[in-house]
Amino acid sequence: LAPPDRPPSPVNVTVTQLKANSATVSWDVPEGDVVIGYAILQQRQDGQMQRFIREVNTTNRACVLWDLAEDADYIIQVQSIGLYGESQASKRVHFRTLKETDRLPSNSSNQGDITMEGLDKDRQLQTGEIIIIVAVLLMWAAVIALFCRQYDIIKDNDSNNNKEKTKPSSEHSTPERPTGGLLRSK
């Protein structure tokens, strides 16, 4: 008996949304084949950790890999699950997680894919908001510094002007002399 048809291997396996402790793997399935799920083999390159994720009755073409070690190399392979078995594994894809930067420690080992996605979005928003707040505060500090500087210059100018104004202005003007009397004496 010939073995029943298996689905072809997934193609275009890519890793996106790379972070220190998570990443998203996505793939495409060739047209025309009935695929009822997927299986992902995730392995650290140093061989310390291996995980097998299997999901059936889904049309998802992406999966969040959670609870990864920071700054570590990983290899993943994806298989399609069809009605008559699993495909051959896809080509190996290598990726490296990012280093931990300004993120709160989270116990995310028991959290599912959706929760991790939500947390990551919240963290991105918080980082963006902090950047905006810092930029606004710096702008206000610059405005206040400029205002204080201008105010000091105006204050200094006013005190100099007041000293000059106290001098009598009649010293510089020439007094008027009647010249008519000299002409008449001829």
Secondary structure, DSSP 8 states (H G I E B T S, - for coil): ----------EEEEEES--SS-EEEEEE--TT--EEEEEEEEEETTSS-EEEEEEES----EEEE-S--TT-EEEEEEEEEETTEE------EEEE-----S------TT--HHHHHHHHHHHHHHHHHHHHHHHHHHHHHHHHHHHHHHHHHHHHHHHHHHHHHTS-GGGTS------HHHHHT-
